[in-house]
Amino acid sequence: MNSPDAGTDNRVMGTSGRREHIIQLLRTHGSVQVNELSQQFHVSTVTIRNDLAFLEKQGIAVRAYGGALICEGVSPVSEPSLEDKSTRHTTIKRNIAAVAADLIRPGLRVILDSGTTTYEIARQLRHHQDTIVMTNGMNVANALLEAPGVELLMTGGQLRRQSLSFYGDQAEQSLQNYHFDMLFLGVDAIDLERGISTHNEDEARLNRRMCEVAGHIVVVTDSSKFNSSSLHKIIDTQRIDTIITDDGIPEASLTGLRRIGTEVILVKG
């Protein structure tokens, strides 16, 4: 079994990166073997079994004798580059952003998560006044430089270049002394049963902290993210107050969200 990324040194890969690679192998081959993974990633078979147990708990894999099979029904997604993300569903993201920006009234204190949809929200705030925005996204912060009526706060922390987002203890601690009215949260994947999730463990932890300090959680995502899961869960779908998405959302997802009391705002796809 070959690594999906021949340029990656598997000997120095961390837990999160290794599990992401195992997911890619599951997507490619449909199954993986413990002994092969142990040799490929230069870790013990115990470590690999722990990885597979974690993926099973996330609903991504089902363990079988000597390995694991990909779980049917929900497709785990791999992380595209920020450049790729910025070229996908651009019109839909801008429509979502326009609706989101209308929710931000003067005097509100909001968090804009990192991401391409939240970047579009930031671009919509150029003429907003008396607004405080905290973000962990470098691209989001750059867009807000063109909004003189917005007081900009940054989480700080360590920069993850792939997503242009800051994370880590400093970022999490920067939130603890604040209370925000609204959080606009971008997601990599959403499933009614498994919740909303993202690719990176550190970003998921920071996102959970954002949810704790925000009075109202608004998820902004295009409909392609539904019925899929990423490696690291952020929160259950029941905790989402409002979701802004396009009218391509699967009917079952729309019905399920409304059943649990989530406000769903649809934009034209």
ABEGO torsion letter per residue (X at the ends): XBBABAABBAAABBAAAAAAAAAAAAAAAGBBBAAAAAAAAGBBAAAAAAAAAAAAAAGABBBBBGEBBBBBGBBBBBBBBAAAAAABGAAAAAAAAAAAAAABBBGBBBBBBBEAAAAAAAAAAAABBGBBBBBABAAAAAAAAABAABBBBBAEEBBBAAAGBBBEAAAAAAAAABBBABBBBBBABBBAAAEBBBABAAAAAAAAAAAAABABBBBBBBAAABGBBBABBABBAAABABBBBBAABBAAAAAAAAAAGBBBBBBBX
